[in-house]
Amino acid sequence: MNWTYLRHVPWLDTRAQFVAQTPAHGTLLDLGASDGETLGHIAELRPDLQLYAADKLGTPERYPTGCQFQQADFERESLPWPDDAMDAITCMHLVEHLHDPAPLLGEIVRLLKPGGRVYFETPHPKTLALPSLRGRFTLNFYDDPTHTRLVTTDELAQWARSAGLHAEAAGISRNWLFAAAHPFFTFLPESRQKFTARVHWLGWSAYLIGRKTS
């Protein structure tokens, strides 16, 4: 979905609503940027932002023009940007891959400006009980063999507070347009579009927003 269409209705998508609240011409860092799909959506929604990205591997050739990329191991390496550099940070489906999140949390707090916000997203506990679609899509939590353990939003909030962040919001991440489309796919063959509608209908992901208070 092109996020250009969400500019006037960002509340239809949990991620888009967070990004939309970033200050005009601000700075946003995407941690765990992977193939750049989310970065592309962020650029569609907010072309005024200066974008940064970091990933253990990453595909920077696919990132939006002007995006600054740093390859990094989040459990062992610090990031190159200065203190208080970022208005917003997105950290989507990363923490469940880490054995030790403390270095990442420390870097997030260091990099955020006072009043800056971070958006975490991770599989919801309900994913532990969903049927496995291994080989096709990741529906059950353990369909992805690189997942280390499930992280709840309560645990994320504890980590955030320990690192010096105020946990200001948490819940289920959804795109309501995809969720509303789910019934229409019921009798259609399996496809990526049908799977996307299903996970938004189910509420597959949980989110937490933290703010740096000083």
C-alpha positions as a Markdown table, in Angstrom:
| # | Residue | x | y | z |
|---|---|---|---|---|
| 1 | Met | 0.0 | 0.0 | 0.0 |
| 2 | Asn | 1.4 | 3.4 | -1.0 |
| 3 | Trp | 1.4 | 5.6 | 2.2 |
| 4 | Thr | 0.9 | 8.7 | 0.1 |
| 5 | Tyr | -2.8 | 7.9 | 0.4 |
| 6 | Leu | -2.5 | 8.0 | 4.2 |
| 7 | Arg | -1.3 | 11.5 | 4.5 |
| 8 | His | -4.7 | 12.9 | 5.5 |
| 9 | Val | -5.8 | 9.7 | 7.4 |
| 10 | Pro | -2.6 | 8.3 | 9.1 |
| 11 | Trp | -4.7 | 6.9 | 11.9 |
| 12 | Leu | -5.7 | 4.1 | 9.6 |
| 13 | Asp | -2.3 | 2.6 | 10.1 |
| 14 | Thr | -0.5 | 2.4 | 13.5 |
| 15 | Arg | 2.9 | 2.8 | 12.1 |
| 16 | Ala | 1.9 | 5.7 | 9.8 |
| 17 | Gln | 0.2 | 7.5 | 12.7 |
| 18 | Phe | 3.5 | 7.4 | 14.6 |
| 19 | Val | 5.6 | 8.6 | 11.6 |
| 20 | Ala | 3.0 | 11.4 | 10.9 |
| 21 | Gln | 3.7 | 12.9 | 14.3 |
| 22 | Thr | 7.4 | 13.4 | 13.6 |
| 23 | Pro | 8.3 | 17.2 | 13.5 |
| 24 | Ala | 8.4 | 18.8 | 10.1 |
| 25 | His | 11.8 | 18.3 | 8.3 |
| 26 | Gly | 12.8 | 16.1 | 11.2 |
| 27 | Thr | 15.2 | 13.1 | 11.4 |
| 28 | Leu | 14.0 | 9.5 | 11.6 |
| 29 | Leu | 16.1 | 6.4 | 12.0 |
| 30 | Asp | 14.8 | 2.9 | 11.1 |
| 31 | Leu | 16.6 | 0.2 | 13.1 |
| 32 | Gly | 16.5 | -3.2 | 11.4 |
| 33 | Ala | 15.7 | -1.6 | 8.0 |
| 34 | Ser | 16.1 | -5.0 | 6.2 |
| 35 | Asp | 14.8 | -4.7 | 2.6 |
| 36 | Gly | 13.7 | -1.1 | 2.9 |
| 37 | Glu | 10.0 | -1.7 | 2.4 |
| 38 | Thr | 9.0 | 0.3 | 5.6 |
| 39 | Leu | 11.5 | 3.0 | 4.8 |
| 40 | Gly | 9.9 | 3.4 | 1.4 |
| 41 | His | 6.5 | 3.8 | 3.0 |
| 42 | Ile | 7.9 | 6.4 | 5.4 |
| 43 | Ala | 9.3 | 8.4 | 2.5 |
| 44 | Glu | 5.9 | 8.2 | 0.8 |
| 45 | Leu | 4.1 | 9.6 | 3.9 |
| 46 | Arg | 6.7 | 12.1 | 4.9 |
| 47 | Pro | 9.0 | 13.1 | 2.0 |
| 48 | Asp | 10.2 | 16.1 | 4.2 |
| 49 | Leu | 12.1 | 13.8 | 6.7 |
| 50 | Gln | 15.8 | 13.1 | 6.6 |
| 51 | Leu | 16.0 | 9.3 | 6.9 |
| 52 | Tyr | 18.6 | 7.1 | 8.4 |
| 53 | Ala | 18.8 | 3.3 | 8.5 |
| 54 | Ala | 20.8 | 0.6 | 10.3 |
| 55 | Asp | 20.8 | -3.1 | 9.9 |
| 56 | Lys | 23.1 | -6.1 | 10.4 |
| 57 | Leu | 22.9 | -6.7 | 6.6 |
| 58 | Gly | 20.4 | -4.5 | 4.9 |
| 59 | Thr | 19.9 | -3.6 | 1.2 |
| 60 | Pro | 20.8 | 0.1 | 1.1 |
| 61 | Glu | 20.5 | 0.1 | -2.7 |
| 62 | Arg | 16.7 | -0.2 | -2.2 |
| 63 | Tyr | 16.4 | 2.5 | 0.4 |
| 64 | Pro | 14.9 | 6.0 | -0.4 |
| 65 | Thr | 17.3 | 8.5 | -2.1 |
| 66 | Gly | 19.3 | 10.4 | 0.5 |
| 67 | Cys | 18.8 | 7.8 | 3.3 |
| 68 | Gln | 22.1 | 7.4 | 5.2 |
| 69 | Phe | 22.8 | 3.7 | 6.0 |
| 70 | Gln | 25.0 | 2.1 | 8.6 |
| 71 | Gln | 25.7 | -1.7 | 8.8 |
| 72 | Ala | 25.8 | -2.7 | 12.5 |
| 73 | Asp | 25.5 | -5.6 | 14.9 |
| 74 | Phe | 23.1 | -4.1 | 17.4 |
| 75 | Glu | 24.3 | -6.3 | 20.3 |
| 76 | Arg | 28.0 | -5.5 | 19.8 |
| 77 | Glu | 28.4 | -2.2 | 18.0 |
| 78 | Ser | 27.4 | 1.4 | 18.6 |
| 79 | Leu | 26.0 | 3.6 | 15.8 |
| 80 | Pro | 27.9 | 6.5 | 14.2 |
| 81 | Trp | 25.4 | 9.3 | 14.7 |
| 82 | Pro | 25.9 | 11.9 | 17.5 |
| 83 | Asp | 23.9 | 12.2 | 20.7 |
| 84 | Asp | 20.5 | 13.8 | 20.4 |
| 85 | Ala | 20.4 | 13.4 | 16.6 |
| 86 | Met | 17.0 | 11.8 | 16.0 |
| 87 | Asp | 13.5 | 13.1 | 16.4 |
| 88 | Ala | 12.0 | 9.6 | 15.9 |
| 89 | Ile | 13.3 | 6.0 | 15.8 |
| 90 | Thr | 11.4 | 3.0 | 14.4 |
| 91 | Cys | 12.4 | -0.5 | 15.6 |
| 92 | Met | 10.1 | -3.0 | 14.0 |
| 93 | His | 10.4 | -6.7 | 14.4 |
| 94 | Leu | 13.9 | -6.5 | 15.7 |
| 95 | Val | 13.9 | -7.1 | 19.5 |
| 96 | Glu | 12.6 | -10.6 | 19.2 |
| 97 | His | 15.8 | -11.5 | 17.2 |
| 98 | Leu | 18.2 | -10.3 | 19.9 |
| 99 | His | 19.7 | -12.2 | 22.8 |
| 100 | Asp | 20.6 | -9.0 | 24.7 |
| 101 | Pro | 18.6 | -5.8 | 23.9 |
| 102 | Ala | 20.4 | -3.6 | 26.4 |
| 103 | Pro | 23.0 | -2.2 | 23.9 |
| 104 | Leu | 20.2 | -1.3 | 21.5 |
| 105 | Leu | 18.2 | 0.4 | 24.1 |
| 106 | Gly | 21.2 | 2.4 | 25.2 |
| 107 | Glu | 21.8 | 3.6 | 21.7 |
| 108 | Ile | 18.2 | 4.5 | 21.2 |
| 109 | Val | 18.2 | 6.7 | 24.3 |
| 110 | Arg | 21.5 | 8.3 | 23.3 |
| 111 | Leu | 20.4 | 9.1 | 19.8 |
| 112 | Leu | 16.9 | 10.5 | 20.6 |
| 113 | Lys | 16.5 | 14.2 | 21.1 |
| 114 | Pro | 14.8 | 15.2 | 24.4 |
| 115 | Gly | 11.1 | 14.7 | 23.6 |
| 116 | Gly | 12.0 | 12.3 | 20.8 |
| 117 | Arg | 10.0 | 9.1 | 20.4 |
| 118 | Val | 10.7 | 5.5 | 19.5 |
| 119 | Tyr | 8.2 | 3.0 | 18.1 |
| 120 | Phe | 8.8 | -0.7 | 18.8 |
| 121 | Glu | 6.8 | -3.4 | 17.1 |
| 122 | Thr | 7.1 | -7.2 | 17.8 |
| 123 | Pro | 5.0 | -10.3 | 17.4 |
| 124 | His | 2.0 | -10.4 | 19.8 |
| 125 | Pro | 1.8 | -13.2 | 22.4 |
| 126 | Lys | -1.2 | -14.7 | 20.4 |
| 127 | Thr | 1.3 | -15.7 | 17.7 |
| 128 | Leu | 2.5 | -18.5 | 19.9 |
| 129 | Ala | -0.9 | -20.3 | 19.5 |
| 130 | Leu | -1.5 | -19.6 | 15.8 |
| 131 | Pro | -1.1 | -22.5 | 13.3 |
| 132 | Ser | 2.2 | -22.9 | 11.6 |
| 133 | Leu | 2.6 | -21.8 | 7.9 |
| 134 | Arg | 6.3 | -22.5 | 7.8 |
| 135 | Gly | 7.6 | -22.6 | 4.2 |
| 136 | Arg | 4.9 | -20.1 | 3.1 |
| 137 | Phe | 4.6 | -17.2 | 5.7 |
| 138 | Thr | 5.4 | -16.5 | 9.3 |
| 139 | Leu | 2.2 | -16.9 | 11.2 |
| 140 | Asn | 3.2 | -18.9 | 14.3 |
| 141 | Phe | 6.0 | -17.1 | 16.2 |
| 142 | Tyr | 8.3 | -20.1 | 15.6 |
| 143 | Asp | 7.8 | -20.1 | 11.8 |
| 144 | Asp | 10.7 | -17.7 | 11.8 |
| 145 | Pro | 13.8 | -19.7 | 13.0 |
| 146 | Thr | 15.7 | -16.5 | 13.7 |
| 147 | His | 13.3 | -15.5 | 16.5 |
| 148 | Thr | 15.0 | -16.0 | 19.8 |
| 149 | Arg | 12.1 | -15.4 | 22.2 |
| 150 | Leu | 8.8 | -13.6 | 22.4 |
| 151 | Val | 8.9 | -10.1 | 24.0 |
| 152 | Thr | 5.7 | -8.7 | 25.5 |
| 153 | Thr | 4.9 | -5.0 | 25.6 |
| 154 | Asp | 5.0 | -5.2 | 29.4 |
| 155 | Glu | 8.6 | -6.4 | 29.1 |
| 156 | Leu | 9.3 | -3.7 | 26.5 |
| 157 | Ala | 7.9 | -1.1 | 28.8 |
| 158 | Gln | 10.2 | -2.3 | 31.6 |
| 159 | Trp | 13.2 | -2.1 | 29.4 |
| 160 | Ala | 12.2 | 1.3 | 28.2 |
| 161 | Arg | 11.8 | 2.7 | 31.7 |
| 162 | Ser | 15.2 | 1.1 | 32.8 |
| 163 | Ala | 16.9 | 2.8 | 29.8 |
| 164 | Gly | 15.4 | 6.2 | 30.6 |
| 165 | Leu | 12.3 | 6.3 | 28.4 |
| 166 | His | 8.7 | 7.0 | 29.3 |
| 167 | Ala | 6.4 | 4.4 | 27.9 |
| 168 | Glu | 3.5 | 6.5 | 26.6 |
| 169 | Ala | 1.4 | 4.1 | 24.5 |
| 170 | Ala | 1.0 | 0.4 | 23.7 |
| 171 | Gly | -1.4 | -1.8 | 21.9 |
| 172 | Ile | -2.0 | -3.9 | 18.7 |
| 173 | Ser | -0.5 | -2.6 | 15.5 |
| 174 | Arg | -3.0 | -2.7 | 12.6 |
| 175 | Asn | -3.7 | -1.2 | 9.2 |
| 176 | Trp | -7.5 | -1.0 | 9.3 |
| 177 | Leu | -7.9 | -1.1 | 5.5 |
| 178 | Phe | -6.1 | -4.4 | 5.3 |
| 179 | Ala | -8.0 | -5.7 | 8.3 |
| 180 | Ala | -11.4 | -4.7 | 6.8 |
| 181 | Ala | -10.4 | -6.5 | 3.6 |
| 182 | His | -9.9 | -9.9 | 5.4 |
| 183 | Pro | -13.5 | -11.2 | 4.9 |
| 184 | Phe | -13.3 | -10.6 | 1.1 |
| 185 | Phe | -10.3 | -13.0 | 0.9 |
| 186 | Thr | -12.0 | -15.9 | 2.8 |
| 187 | Phe | -12.8 | -18.0 | -0.2 |
| 188 | Leu | -9.8 | -17.0 | -2.4 |
| 189 | Pro | -6.6 | -18.9 | -2.9 |
| 190 | Glu | -3.6 | -18.3 | -0.6 |
| 191 | Ser | -1.6 | -15.2 | -1.6 |
| 192 | Arg | 0.6 | -12.6 | 0.0 |
| 193 | Gln | -2.4 | -10.1 | -0.1 |
| 194 | Lys | -4.6 | -12.6 | 1.7 |
| 195 | Phe | -2.0 | -13.3 | 4.3 |
| 196 | Thr | -1.4 | -9.5 | 4.9 |
| 197 | Ala | -5.2 | -9.0 | 5.4 |
| 198 | Arg | -5.3 | -12.0 | 7.8 |
| 199 | Val | -2.4 | -10.8 | 10.0 |
| 200 | His | -3.9 | -7.3 | 10.3 |
| 201 | Trp | -7.4 | -8.8 | 11.1 |
| 202 | Leu | -5.8 | -11.0 | 13.8 |
| 203 | Gly | -3.7 | -8.3 | 15.3 |
| 204 | Trp | -0.4 | -10.2 | 14.7 |
| 205 | Ser | 1.9 | -7.4 | 16.0 |
| 206 | Ala | 2.0 | -5.5 | 19.3 |
| 207 | Tyr | 3.6 | -2.1 | 19.6 |
| 208 | Leu | 5.0 | 0.2 | 22.3 |
| 209 | Ile | 5.9 | 3.9 | 22.0 |
| 210 | Gly | 8.5 | 5.4 | 24.3 |
| 211 | Arg | 9.5 | 9.0 | 24.7 |
| 212 | Lys | 12.8 | 10.5 | 25.9 |
| 213 | Thr | 11.9 | 12.9 | 28.6 |
| 214 | Ser | 15.2 | 14.7 | 29.1 |
